[in-house]
Amino acid sequence: MPSPILPKHANNLIDVSNPNLSPNGTSLIFTRTHVNTKDMKSISQTMHQALPNSDPEIFTQGQKDTRPQHAPNGKTIAFLRPDDKDKKQIHLISTTGGEAKQCT
């Protein structure tokens, strides 16, 4: 029987949430959250995985990026990222990568 998860393991857990399949079904985006144990801060990033057989890759570089969604045309991804005042703002990024642009 495997060992139980103890409080000392909590900072090593990885949370995966908000999966979103591209309109053409060839890729998946999702939020990956983990704790940076050096400063004990939570880091959330948008991950991208080409389907069916690739490994997930970090897609956005923010530290608190969440809730990614493909646009209906499949060309951009919208996600939330907090601004300097920690208010969540909508950002857009091309599905081919590049710099995210704040929209709100």
C-alpha positions as CSV (number, residue, x, y, z in Angstrom):
1,M,0.0,0.0,0.0
2,P,1.4,3.5,-0.9
3,S,2.3,5.9,1.8
4,P,-0.3,8.6,2.7
5,I,0.2,12.2,1.8
6,L,1.5,14.0,4.8
7,P,1.6,17.8,5.6
8,K,5.3,17.9,4.6
9,H,4.3,16.7,1.1
10,A,1.7,19.5,0.5
11,N,4.3,21.9,-1.0
12,N,5.3,19.3,-3.6
13,L,1.8,18.8,-5.0
14,I,0.9,20.0,-8.5
15,D,-2.6,21.1,-9.3
16,V,-4.0,20.8,-12.9
17,S,-7.2,22.7,-13.7
18,N,-9.2,24.5,-16.4
19,P,-8.6,22.1,-19.3
20,N,-9.7,23.5,-22.7
21,L,-9.5,21.6,-26.0
22,S,-8.8,23.6,-29.1
23,P,-11.6,23.9,-31.6
24,N,-10.0,21.5,-34.1
25,G,-9.1,19.0,-31.3
26,T,-5.3,19.0,-31.9
27,S,-4.2,20.6,-28.7
28,L,-5.1,21.1,-25.0
29,I,-4.4,24.0,-22.7
30,F,-4.7,24.0,-19.0
31,T,-3.5,25.7,-15.8
32,R,-0.7,24.1,-13.8
33,T,-0.2,25.4,-10.2
34,H,2.7,24.5,-7.9
35,V,4.5,26.0,-4.9
36,N,8.0,27.5,-5.4
37,T,9.6,26.1,-2.3
38,K,12.3,28.8,-2.3
39,D,10.0,31.6,-1.5
40,M,6.9,29.5,-0.7
41,K,4.7,31.3,-3.3
42,S,2.2,29.7,-5.6
43,I,2.9,29.8,-9.3
44,S,0.2,29.2,-11.9
45,Q,1.0,29.0,-15.6
46,T,-0.8,28.1,-18.8
47,M,0.4,24.8,-20.2
48,H,0.0,23.6,-23.8
49,Q,0.0,20.0,-25.0
50,A,-0.2,19.0,-28.7
51,L,-2.4,15.9,-29.0
52,P,-2.3,13.0,-29.0
53,N,1.3,12.2,-28.0
54,S,3.4,15.2,-26.9
55,D,4.4,16.3,-23.4
56,P,2.9,19.5,-21.9
57,E,5.0,22.6,-22.2
58,I,4.8,26.0,-20.4
59,F,2.9,28.4,-22.7
60,T,2.7,31.6,-20.6
61,Q,5.5,33.1,-18.5
62,G,3.4,34.9,-15.8
63,Q,3.4,33.7,-12.2
64,K,-0.4,33.8,-11.7
65,D,-1.9,33.0,-15.1
66,T,-5.2,31.1,-14.9
67,R,-8.3,30.0,-16.8
68,P,-7.1,29.7,-20.4
69,Q,-9.7,29.4,-23.2
70,H,-9.2,29.0,-26.9
71,A,-10.9,31.5,-29.1
72,P,-13.6,29.9,-31.3
73,N,-11.4,30.5,-34.4
74,G,-8.5,28.6,-32.7
75,K,-6.0,31.5,-33.4
76,T,-5.7,33.0,-29.9
77,I,-5.9,32.0,-26.3
78,A,-7.5,34.2,-23.6
79,F,-6.4,33.9,-20.0
80,L,-6.4,35.8,-16.7
81,R,-3.3,37.5,-15.2
82,P,-3.3,39.9,-12.3
83,D,-2.1,43.5,-12.9
84,D,0.1,45.6,-10.6
85,K,-2.8,46.0,-8.2
86,D,-3.4,42.2,-8.2
87,K,-6.7,42.6,-10.1
88,K,-7.3,39.9,-12.7
89,Q,-7.1,41.2,-16.2
90,I,-7.9,39.4,-19.5
91,H,-4.9,38.8,-21.7
92,L,-4.7,37.4,-25.3
93,I,-1.8,35.4,-26.8
94,S,-1.5,33.8,-30.2
95,T,-1.7,30.0,-30.3
96,T,1.8,30.2,-32.0
97,G,3.2,31.9,-28.9
98,G,4.7,35.4,-28.5
99,E,4.0,38.1,-26.1
100,A,0.6,38.2,-24.3
101,K,-1.3,41.5,-24.6
102,Q,-3.6,42.8,-21.9
103,C,-7.1,43.5,-23.1
104,T,-8.8,44.9,-20.0
